[in-house]
Amino acid sequence: MNLKSERRGIHVDQSELLCKKGCGYYGNPAWQGFCSKCWREEYHKARQKQIQEDWELAERLQREEEEAYASIQSTQGAQSLTFSKFEEKKTNEKTRKVTTVKKFFTASSRAGAKKALAGKLKEIQEAKAPSPSIHRQASIETDRVSKEFIEFIRTYQKPGQDIYKQCKLFLDTMSHKRDLSIEEQSECAQDFYQNVADRLQTRWKVPPEKVEKAMDEVEKYIMTRQYKYVFCPETTDDEKKDLAVQKRIRALHWVTPQMLCVPVSEEIPEVSDMVVKAITDIIEMDSKRVPRDKLACITKCSKHIFNAIKITKNEPASADDFLPTLIYIVLKGNPPRLQSNIQYITRFCNPSRLMTGEDGYYFTNLCCAVAFIEKLDAQSLNLSQEDFDRFMTGQTSPKKQESDSFSPDVCLGVKQMCKSLDLLSQLNERQERIVSEAKKLEKDLIDWTDGITKEVEDIVEKYPLEIKPKSQALAAIDSENVENDKLPPPLQPQVYAG
């Protein structure tokens, strides 16, 4: 810079060109007289300071808003909230907080550097949140899936390279189609699955079993990267349906297995464990990002249901037994975002998996179970409309009270312990009854033996046994019988001349 100035005939003092921080390097007027290194340090300090100030201001606004909301609630005398109202309040508060922070930052009149700071503030706010960062987890999982996908397609050589190019092209195309409706994005994904499968079969002559495996990996790679854009998007009413289904299931908390004709006895410990595992699997479905993994959770849940029915009935379960039990599991587990998961699987799962196999069968039954719950009425449960209305409004409950002395805040373990003690007392009474019946049976056998012995003795005494002497042996037919003259003389052998 100094040389150029001298060539132009302009005299510039060397000290004026040095960095203002005194590091010895030349500064840049565009960077306020700092060198690049010192400018980055100063910019970083200023940015961190501004981020901290904005964060403190956002927290103060949020705290004031929460205090104002709490004071309003206290004046209204709301002592307690049901779980559904609590969740609605939590959702409203979250929406209000996000709106407040957005308004705070969008109202800023700072220049381009300030906009960059606002974006950075959003990332720091997400990192400081008490719950794990969803975006950070998504990034880690995306990187892991991408590495696994690259390792997988290497085994396919040239077809694998073609698959990777097609996937990258599809992702780039979908990044420019965010404004499309979710149905149109679903059609694009389904067409992409079909095109890739046809390309592998017709152009590369890949065997069907390898094509199916490749399509599973393609679906995993594509949907892991697209999940945050296509799962429960704001342009749909999926979230509204989720809240409606959850509210409906909570209102049906009083439904018992007997009303649904569920052939499962949770009194059996092994069956109870199967029911818990089935509920865990159906709830775990929401944590998965790939449609195939969500279907796998439904399949595992269904298999636990079949095992529970088999143990209870000591025979294989039928379809008529499975569907009522699945409905009972859904009512008891109340899976989160149930409708969103069903819609996500329907829109973006590989169609060949939904149309064939056990995954498609179990998924169809889950859809039927949800539809049944949404339309469940008094006739479905063999109840009168009056009883159904009273149960739905919470006036009465058909469930038997295990113990009236239990307060609502007693933990489940204590209730289970009391239930087990009650069961042990019933088993003790049953054992005592069996021992009493056994002693009675033993006494009856002894009395019967004594009676039979006495009867035999009386008969022998009344009719004594007489032993007669042996009779004389009969004479042989061909022996001489002198006393009987009427017998013919014995035959004499005769010889004839030939």
C-alpha positions in Angstrom: 0.0 0.0 0.0 2.9 2.3 0.8 4.7 1.5 -2.5 1.6 2.3 -4.5 1.3 5.6 -2.7 4.9 6.6 -3.4 4.5 5.7 -7.1 1.6 8.1 -7.3 3.6 10.8 -5.8 1.7 10.9 -2.6 3.7 10.9 0.7 2.1 8.8 3.4 3.6 8.4 6.9 4.4 4.7 7.6 3.1 5.1 11.2 -0.4 6.0 9.9 -0.6 2.7 8.0 0.2 0.5 11.0 -2.5 -1.3 12.9 -4.1 0.8 15.6 -3.7 -2.0 18.1 0.1 -1.8 17.7 0.7 -5.3 16.6 3.2 -4.1 13.9 1.1 -5.1 10.9 -0.5 -2.8 8.4 -4.0 -1.8 9.0 -6.9 -1.4 6.6 -9.1 1.7 6.4 -12.0 -0.6 5.6 -11.4 -2.3 8.9 -11.2 1.0 10.9 -7.4 1.0 10.8 -7.0 -2.5 12.2 -5.2 -5.4 10.5 -7.2 -8.5 9.6 -6.3 -10.4 12.7 -6.9 -7.6 15.1 -10.2 -6.7 13.3 -11.4 -10.3 13.8 -10.6 -10.1 17.5 -12.3 -6.8 18.0 -15.2 -7.9 15.9 -15.5 -11.1 17.9 -15.4 -9.2 21.2 -18.0 -6.7 20.0 -20.2 -9.5 18.8 -20.0 -11.4 22.0 -20.8 -8.3 24.0 -23.8 -7.5 21.8 -25.0 -11.1 22.0 -24.8 -11.1 25.8 -26.7 -7.8 26.0 -29.4 -9.0 23.6 -29.7 -12.3 25.5 -30.1 -10.6 28.8 -32.7 -8.3 27.4 -34.6 -11.2 25.9 -34.5 -13.1 29.2 -35.7 -10.0 31.0 -38.6 -9.6 28.7 -39.5 -13.2 28.9 -39.3 -13.1 32.7 -41.5 -10.1 32.9 -44.0 -11.7 30.6 -44.1 -14.9 32.7 -44.6 -12.9 35.9 -47.4 -10.9 34.3 -49.1 -14.1 33.1 -48.7 -15.7 36.6 -50.2 -12.7 38.3 -53.2 -12.8 36.0 -53.6 -16.5 36.7 -53.5 -16.0 40.4 -56.1 -13.3 40.4 -58.4 -15.6 38.5 -58.1 -18.2 41.3 -56.8 -21.0 39.2 -55.5 -23.4 41.7 -54.7 -26.3 39.4 -54.8 -27.2 35.7 -55.6 -30.4 34.0 -52.8 -31.9 31.9 -54.6 -30.9 28.7 -54.9 -27.3 29.8 -51.4 -27.2 31.0 -50.1 -28.4 27.7 -52.2 -25.8 25.8 -50.8 -23.1 28.2 -47.3 -24.4 27.6 -47.8 -24.2 23.8 -49.2 -20.7 24.0 -46.3 -19.6 26.2 -43.8 -21.1 23.8 -45.5 -19.3 20.8 -45.6 -16.1 22.7 -41.9 -16.3 23.7 -40.8 -17.0 20.1 -42.9 -14.1 18.8 -41.5 -11.8 21.4 -37.9 -12.7 20.6 -38.6 -12.4 16.8 -40.2 -9.0 17.2 -37.3 -7.9 19.3 -34.7 -8.8 16.7 -36.7 -7.9 13.6 -37.4 -4.4 15.0 -33.7 -3.8 15.2 -32.3 -1.2 12.8 -28.8 -2.5 12.8 -26.9 -3.0 9.6 -25.7 -6.3 8.0 -23.3 -7.1 10.7 -26.1 -6.8 13.2 -28.3 -9.1 11.2 -25.5 -11.7 11.4 -25.3 -11.2 15.1 -29.1 -11.8 15.4 -28.7 -15.1 13.5 -25.9 -16.0 15.8 -27.9 -15.0 18.8 -30.6 -17.5 17.7 -28.1 -20.3 17.7 -26.8 -19.4 21.1 -30.3 -19.1 22.5 -31.0 -22.7 21.2 -27.7 -23.9 22.7 -28.6 -22.3 26.1 -32.0 -23.9 26.2 -32.5 -26.4 29.1 -33.6 -29.1 26.8 -31.2 -30.8 24.3 -30.8 -28.9 21.1 -32.9 -30.5 18.4 -30.9 -28.9 15.7 -27.6 -30.1 17.1 -28.9 -33.6 17.4 -30.3 -33.4 13.9 -27.0 -32.3 12.6 -25.1 -35.1 14.3 -27.6 -37.7 13.1 -27.5 -36.3 9.6 -23.8 -36.5 9.5 -23.8 -40.1 10.7 -26.5 -41.2 8.2 -24.6 -39.5 5.4 -21.4 -41.4 6.3 -23.3 -44.7 6.5 -25.0 -44.0 3.1 -21.6 -43.3 1.4 -20.2 -46.5 2.9 -23.2 -48.4 1.7 -23.2 -47.2 -1.9 -19.5 -48.0 -2.3 -20.5 -51.6 -2.3 -22.6 -51.0 -5.4 -19.7 -49.4 -7.4 -21.1 -47.7 -10.5 -24.8 -48.1 -9.6 -23.9 -46.6 -6.2 -22.3 -43.6 -7.8 -25.5 -43.1 -9.9 -27.7 -43.4 -6.8 -25.6 -40.8 -4.9 -25.9 -38.4 -7.8 -29.6 -38.9 -8.1 -30.0 -38.3 -4.3 -28.0 -35.1 -4.3 -29.9 -33.8 -7.3 -33.2 -34.6 -5.6 -32.1 -32.8 -2.4 -31.0 -29.8 -4.3 -34.3 -29.7 -6.2 -36.4 -30.1 -3.0 -34.5 -27.2 -1.4 -36.0 -24.9 -4.0 -39.5 -26.4 -3.6 -40.1 -25.5 0.0 -43.1 -23.4 -1.0 -44.9 -26.4 -2.5 -47.7 -28.0 -0.6 -46.9 -31.1 1.4 -48.9 -33.2 -1.0 -46.9 -32.0 -3.9 -43.6 -32.7 -2.0 -44.9 -36.2 -1.2 -45.6 -36.8 -4.9 -42.0 -35.7 -5.7 -40.6 -38.1 -3.1 -42.8 -41.0 -4.4 -41.8 -40.3 -8.0 -38.1 -40.2 -6.9 -38.4 -43.6 -5.2 -40.0 -45.1 -8.3 -37.4 -43.6 -10.7 -34.5 -44.8 -8.6 -35.9 -48.4 -8.3 -36.6 -48.5 -12.1 -33.2 -47.2 -12.9 -31.5 -49.9 -10.8 -33.6 -52.6 -12.3 -33.6 -51.6 -16.0 -30.3 -49.8 -16.5 -28.0 -51.5 -14.0 -29.7 -54.9 -13.8 -29.5 -55.0 -10.0 -31.2 -58.1 -8.4 -34.6 -57.4 -6.7 -33.3 -58.1 -3.2 -30.4 -55.7 -3.6 -32.8 -53.1 -5.0 -35.0 -53.3 -2.0 -32.1 -52.9 0.4 -30.8 -50.0 -1.7 -34.2 -48.3 -1.5 -34.2 -48.6 2.2 -30.9 -46.8 2.5 -32.0 -44.2 0.0 -35.2 -43.5 2.0 -33.1 -43.3 5.2 -30.6 -40.8 3.7 -33.3 -38.7 2.0 -35.8 -38.5 4.8 -33.2 -37.9 7.5 -32.2 -34.7 5.7 -35.7 -33.7 4.8 -37.3 -34.5 8.2 -37.4 -31.1 9.7 -39.0 -29.6 6.6 -41.7 -32.2 5.9 -42.7 -33.6 9.3 -45.8 -31.8 10.7 -45.2 -28.7 8.5 -46.9 -25.4 9.5 -48.9 -25.4 6.2 -51.0 -28.4 7.3 -53.4 -29.0 10.1 -51.4 -32.1 11.4 -50.7 -30.4 14.8 -54.3 -29.5 15.2 -55.3 -33.2 14.6 -52.7 -34.3 17.0 -54.1 -32.2 19.8 -57.7 -33.4 18.9 -56.6 -37.1 19.1 -54.8 -36.5 22.4 -57.7 -34.7 23.9 -60.0 -37.5 22.7 -57.8 -40.2 24.2 -57.7 -38.4 27.5 -61.4 -38.2 27.6 -61.6 -41.9 27.1 -59.3 -42.8 30.0 -62.2 -44.7 31.7 -62.5 -47.3 29.0 -61.6 -50.8 30.4 -60.3 -53.9 28.6 -63.7 -55.6 29.3 -65.5 -52.9 27.3 -63.3 -53.5 24.3 -63.4 -57.3 24.7 -59.6 -57.4 25.0 -58.3 -61.0 25.5 -55.4 -59.9 27.7 -55.0 -60.4 31.4 -52.6 -58.0 33.0 -52.7 -59.9 36.2 -50.2 -62.3 34.7 -46.7 -60.7 35.2 -45.4 -61.8 31.9 -48.4 -60.4 30.1 -48.1 -57.1 32.0 -44.5 -56.8 30.8 -45.6 -57.4 27.2 -48.2 -54.6 27.5 -45.5 -52.2 28.9 -43.2 -53.0 26.1 -45.9 -52.5 23.5 -46.7 -49.1 24.9 -43.0 -48.2 25.0 -42.6 -49.1 21.3 -45.7 -47.2 20.1 -44.4 -44.1 22.0 -40.9 -44.5 20.7 -42.2 -44.1 17.2 -42.2 -40.3 17.5 -38.5 -40.3 18.2 -37.6 -41.8 14.9 -36.9 -39.7 11.7 -37.1 -42.4 9.0 -40.5 -43.7 7.9 -39.1 -47.3 7.9 -37.9 -46.9 11.5 -41.4 -45.6 12.6 -42.9 -48.7 10.9 -40.5 -50.9 12.8 -41.7 -49.5 16.1 -45.3 -50.3 15.1 -44.3 -53.8 14.1 -42.5 -54.4 17.4 -45.5 -53.1 19.3 -47.8 -55.5 17.4 -45.6 -58.5 18.0 -45.7 -57.8 21.8 -49.5 -57.6 21.6 -49.6 -61.0 19.8 -47.4 -62.5 22.5 -49.5 -61.1 25.3 -52.6 -62.6 23.7 -50.9 -65.9 23.2 -49.8 -66.2 26.8 -53.2 -65.2 28.1 -55.2 -67.6 25.9 -52.6 -70.4 25.6 -53.2 -70.4 21.9 -52.2 -68.3 18.8 -53.9 -64.9 18.6 -56.3 -64.0 15.7 -57.0 -60.8 13.9 -60.2 -60.4 15.9 -58.2 -60.4 19.1 -55.4 -58.2 17.8 -57.3 -55.0 16.8 -59.2 -54.5 20.1 -55.9 -55.0 22.0 -54.2 -52.5 19.7 -56.9 -50.0 20.4 -56.5 -50.6 24.2 -52.7 -50.0 23.9 -53.2 -46.8 22.0 -55.7 -45.6 24.6 -53.4 -46.5 27.5 -50.2 -45.1 25.9 -51.6 -42.0 24.2 -48.6 -41.7 21.8 -47.4 -38.2 21.1 -48.1 -36.6 17.6 -49.9 -39.7 16.5 -51.6 -38.2 13.5 -48.5 -36.4 12.4 -46.5 -39.7 12.4 -49.3 -41.5 10.5 -49.4 -38.8 7.9 -45.6 -38.7 7.6 -45.4 -42.4 7.0 -48.2 -42.3 4.5 -46.6 -39.4 2.5 -42.9 -40.3 2.5 -42.5 -44.0 3.1 -41.4 -46.3 0.3 -44.8 -47.4 -1.2 -43.6 -51.0 -1.7 -43.2 -51.4 2.1 -46.7 -50.1 2.8 -48.4 -52.2 0.2 -46.8 -55.5 1.1 -45.4 -57.3 4.2 -46.2 -57.3 7.9 -45.2 -53.6 8.3 -48.0 -52.5 5.9 -50.5 -54.8 7.7 -49.7 -53.5 11.2 -49.7 -49.9 9.9 -53.2 -50.4 8.4 -54.4 -51.8 11.7 -53.0 -48.8 13.6 -54.9 -46.4 11.2 -58.1 -48.4 11.8 -57.5 -48.2 15.6 -57.1 -44.4 15.4 -60.2 -44.1 13.3 -62.2 -46.3 15.8 -61.1 -44.1 18.7 -62.1 -40.9 16.8 -65.6 -42.3 16.2 -66.1 -44.4 19.4 -69.5 -44.0 20.9 -71.8 -45.7 23.4 -72.9 -48.4 20.9 -69.3 -49.4 20.2 -68.8 -50.1 23.9 -72.3 -51.7 24.5 -73.3 -48.9 26.9 -76.3 -46.7 27.2 -76.0 -43.2 25.9 -76.7 -41.9 29.5 -73.8 -43.9 31.0 -71.5 -43.0 28.1 -72.2 -39.3 28.6 -71.6 -39.5 32.4 -68.3 -41.4 31.8 -67.2 -38.8 29.2 -68.0 -35.9 31.5 -66.2 -37.5 34.5 -69.3 -37.7 36.7 -68.7 -41.4 37.3 -66.1 -44.0 36.4 -66.6 -47.7 35.6 -63.3 -48.6 37.0 -63.2 -50.4 40.3 -61.5 -48.4 43.1 -58.5 -50.4 44.3 -58.5 -48.5 47.6 -60.6 -45.6 48.7 -57.9 -44.6 51.2 -55.4 -43.7 48.5 -54.9 -40.0 48.0 -54.3 -38.7 44.4 -50.6 -38.0 45.1 -49.8 -41.6 46.2 -47.1 -43.1 43.9 -47.8 -46.0 41.6 -45.4 -48.2 43.5 -47.3 -48.0 46.7 -50.6 -48.8 44.9 -48.9 -51.8 43.2 -47.6 -53.0 46.6 -51.0 -52.9 48.2 -52.4 -54.7 45.2 -49.8 -57.4 45.5 -50.5 -57.8 49.3 -54.2 -58.1 48.5 -53.4 -60.8 45.9 -51.2 -62.6 48.4 -53.9 -62.6 51.0 -56.3 -64.1 48.4 -53.8 -66.8 47.6 -53.3 -67.5 51.3 -57.1 -68.0 51.7 -57.2 -70.2 48.7 -54.3 -72.3 50.0 -56.0 -72.7 53.4 -59.2 -73.8 51.6 -57.3 -76.4 49.6 -55.6 -77.8 52.7 -58.9 -78.0 54.5 -60.5 -79.9 51.5 -57.4 -82.2 51.3 -57.8 -83.1 55.0 -61.5 -83.7 54.5 -60.7 -86.0 51.5 -58.2 -87.9 53.6 -60.7 -88.5 56.3 -63.3 -89.6 53.8 -60.9 -92.1 52.3 -60.1 -93.5 55.8 -63.8 -93.8 56.6 -64.5 -95.5 53.3 -61.7 -98.0 53.9 -62.9 -98.9 57.4 -66.5 -99.3 56.1 -65.4 -101.7 53.3 -63.4 -103.7 55.8 -66.3 -104.0 58.2 -68.7 -105.1 55.5 -66.3 -107.8 54.3 -65.9 -109.1 57.9 -69.7 -109.2 58.4 -70.2 -111.1 55.1 -67.5 -113.6 56.0 -69.0 -114.0 59.5 -72.5 -114.5 58.1 -71.4 -116.8 55.3 -68.4 -118.8 56.6 -66.2 -120.4 54.0 -66.3 -124.2 53.8 -63.4 -126.1 52.4 -64.4 -129.5 50.8 -62.0 -132.4 50.3 -60.6 -133.1 46.9 -62.6 -135.6 44.7 -61.1 -138.9 43.4 -59.4 -138.8 40.1 -61.4 -140.1 37.1 -60.2 -143.4 35.5 -58.7 -143.5 32.1 -61.0 -144.3 29.2 -59.0 -147.3 28.0 -58.4 -148.8 31.5 -60.2 -152.0 32.5 -63.5 -151.4 34.2 -64.6 -154.6 35.9 -67.6 -153.2 37.6 -69.3 -152.1 34.4 -70.0 -155.1 32.1 -71.9 -153.1 29.6 -68.8 -151.6 28.1 -67.7 -153.2 24.8 -64.4 -155.2 24.8 -61.4 -153.3 23.8 -60.5 -153.2 20.1 -57.9 -155.6 18.8 -55.6 -154.7 16.0 -56.2 -156.6 12.8 -53.7 -157.3 10.1 -54.9 -157.5 6.4 -52.9 -159.2 3.7 -52.1 -156.8 0.9 
